Amino acid sequence: MAYILNIETSTTNCSVSLSNKGETLVLKEDYGNGYSHAEKLHVYIEDILKEADIDSKQLDAIAVSKGPGSYTGLRIGVSAAKGLAFALDKPLISVSTLEALAYQVKAESGLIVPMLDARRLEVYSAIFDTDYNLIRAIEAQILDENSFEQQLKEGKVYFVGDGVAKTKTLITNQNAVFIENKLPSADQMSQLSFDKYKKSDIEDVAYFEPYYLKDFVAIKSKK
């Protein structure tokens, strides 16, 4: 057995899964438009374990989506994962949010661009091939009508994530395929966290921090 609890809180989707040897056994998530992580995350964890009829001590590892994404969402998810890993004395595994998001696209050829909405015309994005090999590293990117021009000349490009809404208003190339209404999920974390577990690719619980990509900027209230 290799029971891993997977936690994903990088966007508005509060998502938790329990997996065994890379296969999702139970999944619970909230695909709503609001951030419900503080209220729902620990409830979901309890519900998942109860439904699977296993005790938290039977877990072999805790995995968390490390970002990029919402600053607050990532803080909540990582804090919960670190707390569980420390309390249960289990290894902590981190999974790239954009890599897990890319796994929601199944295609035989072309490129996959997972993207998360940032402020204004900015997205956090990366580029993968259809075997999920990283082609271009994660970066914060300002979009315009020429974005991904070279990739689109070479073939199909599949855009996925909540950054798609703003992207489709700028890019009109016929090779662009926009996959809407998709958010990072703990479901796709199952295989990725198990792959890391097998290689003992784990984090230092005391020092691990989310991958914010950019510094947090507080916006002053207008009230």
C-alpha positions as CSV (number, residue, x, y, z in Angstrom):
1,M,0.0,0.0,0.0
2,A,1.0,3.6,-0.6
3,Y,-1.8,5.8,0.8
4,I,-1.2,9.5,-0.1
5,L,-3.4,12.4,0.9
6,N,-3.3,15.0,-1.9
7,I,-4.2,18.7,-1.1
8,E,-4.9,21.3,-3.9
9,T,-5.8,24.9,-2.9
10,S,-4.0,27.0,-5.4
11,T,-7.2,28.4,-7.0
12,T,-10.9,28.6,-5.9
13,N,-11.1,24.9,-6.1
14,C,-10.6,23.4,-2.7
15,S,-9.7,19.8,-3.6
16,V,-8.6,16.8,-1.6
17,S,-8.0,13.2,-2.8
18,L,-6.8,10.0,-1.3
19,S,-4.8,7.8,-3.6
20,N,-3.1,4.4,-3.4
21,K,-0.2,3.6,-5.7
22,G,-1.1,6.5,-8.0
23,E,-4.8,5.8,-8.3
24,T,-7.4,8.2,-6.9
25,L,-9.6,6.3,-4.4
26,V,-11.7,9.2,-3.1
27,L,-12.0,12.8,-4.4
28,K,-13.8,15.7,-2.8
29,E,-13.7,19.2,-4.1
30,D,-15.5,22.5,-4.4
31,Y,-15.5,24.0,-7.9
32,G,-17.2,27.2,-6.8
33,N,-16.2,30.7,-7.5
34,G,-15.3,31.7,-4.0
35,Y,-12.3,30.7,-1.7
36,S,-13.7,28.3,0.8
37,H,-10.5,26.6,1.8
38,A,-10.4,27.9,5.4
39,E,-13.8,26.5,6.1
40,K,-13.8,23.3,4.0
41,L,-10.3,21.9,3.7
42,H,-10.1,20.1,7.1
43,V,-13.7,19.0,6.7
44,Y,-12.9,17.5,3.3
45,I,-9.8,15.7,4.8
46,E,-11.9,14.1,7.5
47,D,-14.6,13.1,5.1
48,I,-12.1,11.5,2.7
49,L,-10.5,9.4,5.4
50,K,-13.9,8.4,6.8
51,E,-15.3,7.4,3.3
52,A,-12.1,5.4,2.6
53,D,-12.4,3.9,6.1
54,I,-8.7,4.4,7.0
55,D,-7.1,6.2,9.9
56,S,-4.8,9.1,9.3
57,K,-1.9,7.1,10.8
58,Q,-2.3,4.7,7.9
59,L,-1.3,7.4,5.4
60,D,2.2,7.0,3.9
61,A,2.7,10.6,2.8
62,I,1.0,14.0,2.5
63,A,1.2,15.8,-0.8
64,V,0.4,19.4,-1.5
65,S,0.1,21.5,-4.7
66,K,3.0,23.9,-4.3
67,G,2.0,26.7,-6.8
68,P,2.0,29.0,-8.4
69,G,-1.4,30.3,-7.7
70,S,-3.4,32.3,-5.1
71,Y,-1.2,33.5,-2.2
72,T,-3.8,32.9,0.4
73,G,-4.9,29.6,-1.0
74,L,-1.4,28.2,-1.2
75,R,-0.7,29.3,2.4
76,I,-3.7,27.5,3.7
77,G,-3.0,24.3,1.8
78,V,0.7,24.2,2.6
79,S,0.1,25.0,6.3
80,A,-2.4,22.1,6.5
81,A,-0.1,19.7,4.7
82,K,2.9,20.6,6.9
83,G,0.9,20.3,10.0
84,L,-0.4,16.9,9.1
85,A,3.1,15.7,8.0
86,F,4.6,16.9,11.2
87,A,1.9,15.6,13.5
88,L,1.8,12.1,11.8
89,D,5.5,12.0,11.2
90,K,5.0,11.4,7.5
91,P,6.9,12.6,4.5
92,L,5.8,15.8,2.7
93,I,5.6,15.8,-1.1
94,S,5.2,18.9,-3.3
95,V,3.6,18.7,-6.7
96,S,3.8,21.5,-9.4
97,T,0.4,23.0,-9.8
98,L,0.8,23.7,-13.5
99,E,2.2,20.2,-14.2
100,A,-0.9,18.6,-12.5
101,L,-3.2,20.9,-14.5
102,A,-1.5,19.9,-17.8
103,Y,-2.5,16.3,-17.0
104,Q,-6.1,17.3,-17.6
105,V,-5.4,17.5,-21.3
106,K,-5.2,14.3,-23.3
107,A,-3.9,14.8,-26.8
108,E,-1.7,12.8,-29.3
109,S,0.3,15.7,-30.6
110,G,0.9,19.4,-30.1
111,L,1.7,21.4,-26.9
112,I,-0.1,21.9,-23.6
113,V,-0.1,25.3,-21.9
114,P,-1.6,25.2,-18.4
115,M,-2.3,28.7,-17.2
116,L,-3.6,30.4,-14.1
117,D,-5.1,33.8,-13.9
118,A,-3.0,36.6,-12.3
119,R,-3.9,40.2,-12.3
120,R,-5.0,42.1,-15.4
121,L,-3.6,40.5,-18.6
122,E,-1.0,38.4,-16.7
123,V,-1.0,34.6,-16.3
124,Y,1.2,32.0,-14.7
125,S,2.0,29.6,-17.4
126,A,4.3,26.8,-18.6
127,I,4.6,24.7,-21.8
128,F,4.5,20.9,-21.9
129,D,4.5,18.4,-24.7
130,T,1.7,15.8,-24.9
131,D,3.9,13.4,-23.0
132,Y,4.0,16.0,-20.2
133,N,7.6,16.8,-20.6
134,L,8.4,20.4,-19.6
135,I,9.2,22.4,-22.7
136,R,9.3,25.9,-21.2
137,A,9.6,26.7,-17.5
138,I,7.0,28.4,-15.4
139,E,6.8,32.1,-15.7
140,A,4.6,35.1,-15.0
141,Q,3.6,36.2,-18.5
142,I,1.8,39.4,-19.8
143,L,-0.5,38.3,-22.6
144,D,-1.0,40.0,-26.0
145,E,-2.1,39.0,-29.5
146,N,1.4,37.7,-30.3
147,S,1.7,35.4,-27.2
148,F,2.7,31.8,-28.1
149,E,3.0,32.9,-31.8
150,Q,5.9,30.5,-32.5
151,Q,4.3,27.5,-30.9
152,L,1.0,28.1,-32.7
153,K,2.9,28.2,-36.1
154,E,4.1,24.7,-35.4
155,G,0.8,23.0,-34.5
156,K,-2.0,22.7,-32.0
157,V,-1.6,24.3,-28.7
158,Y,-4.0,23.3,-25.9
159,F,-4.7,26.1,-23.3
160,V,-6.2,24.9,-20.0
161,G,-6.9,26.6,-16.7
162,D,-8.7,29.7,-15.5
163,G,-6.3,31.9,-17.5
164,V,-8.0,30.7,-20.7
165,A,-10.9,33.2,-20.4
166,K,-8.6,36.2,-21.0
167,T,-6.3,34.3,-23.4
168,K,-9.1,33.5,-25.9
169,T,-10.0,37.2,-26.2
170,L,-6.5,37.9,-27.5
171,I,-5.4,34.8,-29.5
172,T,-7.4,34.0,-32.6
173,N,-5.0,31.5,-34.3
174,Q,-6.9,28.4,-35.6
175,N,-4.3,26.1,-33.9
176,A,-5.3,27.4,-30.5
177,V,-7.6,25.0,-28.6
178,F,-9.2,26.5,-25.5
179,I,-10.2,24.1,-22.7
180,E,-12.5,26.1,-20.4
181,N,-13.9,25.5,-16.9
182,K,-10.9,23.6,-15.7
183,L,-9.0,24.2,-12.4
184,P,-6.2,22.3,-10.7
185,S,-7.5,19.3,-8.9
186,A,-6.1,16.8,-6.4
187,D,-7.2,14.0,-8.8
188,Q,-4.3,14.6,-11.1
189,M,-1.9,14.9,-8.2
190,S,-2.4,11.2,-7.4
191,Q,0.1,9.8,-10.0
192,L,2.5,12.7,-9.7
193,S,2.8,12.4,-5.9
194,F,3.2,8.6,-6.1
195,D,6.0,9.0,-8.6
196,K,7.8,11.3,-6.2
197,Y,7.1,9.0,-3.3
198,K,8.7,6.1,-5.0
199,K,11.9,8.1,-5.5
200,S,11.8,9.5,-2.0
201,D,11.6,13.0,-3.5
202,I,10.3,14.8,-0.4
203,E,10.4,18.2,1.2
204,D,11.8,19.4,4.5
205,V,8.7,20.0,6.5
206,A,10.3,22.8,8.6
207,Y,11.5,24.9,5.7
208,F,9.2,24.1,2.8
209,E,7.4,27.2,1.3
210,P,4.9,27.5,-1.5
211,Y,6.2,28.5,-5.0
212,Y,4.5,31.9,-5.2
213,L,6.5,33.0,-8.3
214,K,5.8,36.6,-7.4
215,D,5.8,38.5,-4.2
216,F,2.5,39.1,-2.5
217,V,1.1,42.5,-3.1
218,A,-1.6,43.8,-0.7
219,I,-4.3,46.0,-2.4
220,K,-5.5,48.8,-0.2
221,S,-9.2,48.9,0.5
222,K,-11.2,51.6,-1.2
223,K,-13.5,51.9,1.9
